[in-house]
Each structure stands twice: as structure tokens, then as C-alpha cells.
Amino acid sequence: MAVFVDLGALALKKEALDRGLKASGKASGKQLPLFEAGDEVIAEWRAMTLVLIDRLYEIVLSRMGEVHLTMAQLLEAGAWKSGREIAARRRPGTKSSPVLIKSDGTLF
């Protein structure tokens, strides 16, 4: 999830960031890196996101006492919605993810 990048929990390695910025046609400034959907960077990002979501879910459950939250609820409210809100503040013009994925929509 992009929220982990926006909040600094995950960051692209310098080599990957430079490659992504070059692919997007932007060499400096606040431009966003671009990767193909099947790129190793995207696979790694998704894998790390799963690990962080699992850990976050454990932490949230341990602090909620007798209130139970499903993983779907955490993903919807705690990750997806908050991620969209953070993206809107950080990138108001596009509200996009901090890492762009070039895809025709067939790989999700």
C-alpha cells in the first residue's frame, strides 16, 4: 500500500528510485518514479506491504481490547482510506500513489 511509502515505513532503494525517475522521464524534483507492473521493485513493494499489513493488524488488535476488527476493515479504513487521504494532501493535483505503475489493468 502506498500509505507505507508516504509515511516513510517503506522507501525505494536509491538505484530503484533513480531507475523509476528515469522511466517516468523525470530526473529531479518532486516527480514520481514509474515501473512496469511486473518489475521486481513492484513485487518487492507488494511483498513488504503484506508483511507490514500483517504486523499492523496484530498491533491494532492487541490495542482494541474486546472490539474485534476484521482484516478487511483494517484494509478499508486503516490503509486504503487513510492512504487516499494522505495522497490527496501530498499530491493534490493527482492524488496518485507515490510510486506509479505502468499497467494495462490486467495485472492487479
C-alpha positions, 0 to 999 in steps of 0.5 A: 500500500502506498500509505507505507511509502508516504509515511516513510515505513517503506522507501525505494532503494536509491538505484530503484528510485533513480531507475523509476525517475528515469522511466517516468522521464523525470530526473529531479524534483518532486516527480514520481518514479514509474515501473512496469507492473511486473518489475521486481521493485513492484513485487518487492513493494507488494511483498513488504506491504503484506508483511507490514499489513500483517504486523499492523493488524496484530498491533491494532488488535492487541490495542482494541481490547474486546472490539474485534476488527476484521482484516478487511476493515483494517484494509478499508479504513486503516490503509486504503482510506487513510492512504487516499487521504494522505495522497490527496494532501501530498499530491493534490493535483493527482492524488496518485500513489507515490510510486506509479505503475505502468499497467494495462489493468490486467495485472492487479 
